[in-house]
């Protein structure tokens, strides 16, 4: 029998405490979390079913059967719909799900669903399908369980970080060669894909899709030059950074469902004093805050230290809303590294550390690393150097 992942048992403990009999997970990241299966496109629902007791199961469309059986770590896979010679429970997922819950004695159970994801129409379908059941929001419960990563997730984060570092090195060289935003982005993505192909033959880099499209490759890079740095996220253009400007390079990667992030601000030529001081200050503050990255530190303390560092350097009016976020199944996931989040850091948490400055008309910085909290402190998973060009 395939062993159940530790994360599943952690979630079950929270289910018992909250009085939930079963969780129905439709959200792509969550169904993957509980089954290990990512169909890439979710045009038909993938439903992970986790009872508080007994075997977990998964309900999928018949066309996903072969893929699911090659990917999942659970044994009980049920099919709906019609596809070739596949034997299914019926033409639609609603009737199949009702039958499965009735068989398990859960048709009148307390059912956890992700209200932060479930469309109103689907929530209504479930309520009509299971009139004897009661539904509670399990969104926060699942996100809290995701905070601490299992060993396989940490290994995937390390691999994703290696790919991101490879992309950053290629991107910086493209800047050095006078490339445009698009040149820089293409160089990074080409290098990352080549590194993936050469070094990770058995690992996937697909991201999570939607009802209307898939994400076959999640090795992303984009660059924003000069005043376009204030846009934060935009499709790269043919704009080239000019001497004395900076360019942001932003890289997201994913390996076996787990993300890493690596972002740098690169100076082209010699920055004026204001821009250079802003970049140097952010690097200094990042290094100061990094000393607090250890078990027991409240997340709010990281923000407070950043705030103090900015104010001490005269940047008090330019405080960011947050200085990072959780990362894992989501490129941006819970928690937010802000002044209000009092969650204590624990070994196994992975987050981004990205203090930044946005001074309209003056300077902008973007610096982000993916960091693992360890028993004795932290480990920076992304290790591309802080770069300043003087060409």
Buried (B, 14 or more C-beta within 10 A) or exposed (E): EEEBBBBBEBBBEBBEEBEBBBBBBBBBBBBBBBBBBBBBBBBBBBBBBBBBEEEBBBBBBBBBBEBBEEBBBBEEBBBBBEBEEBEBBBEBBBEBBBBBBEEBEBBBBBBBBBBEBBEEEBEEBBEEBBEEBEBBBBBBBBBBBBBBBBEBBBBBBBBBBBBBBBBBBBBBBBBBEEBBBBBBBBBBBBBBBEBBEEEBEEBBBBBBBEEEEBBEBBBBBBBBBBEBBBEEEEEBBEBBBEEBBBBBBBBBBBBBBBBBBBBBBBBBEBBEEEBBBBBBBBBEBBEBBBEBBBBEBBBBBBBBBBBBBBEEBEBEEBBBEBBBBBBBBBBEBBBBBBBEBEBEBEBBBBBBBBBBBBBEEEBBBBBBBBBBBBEEBBBEBBBBEBBBBEE
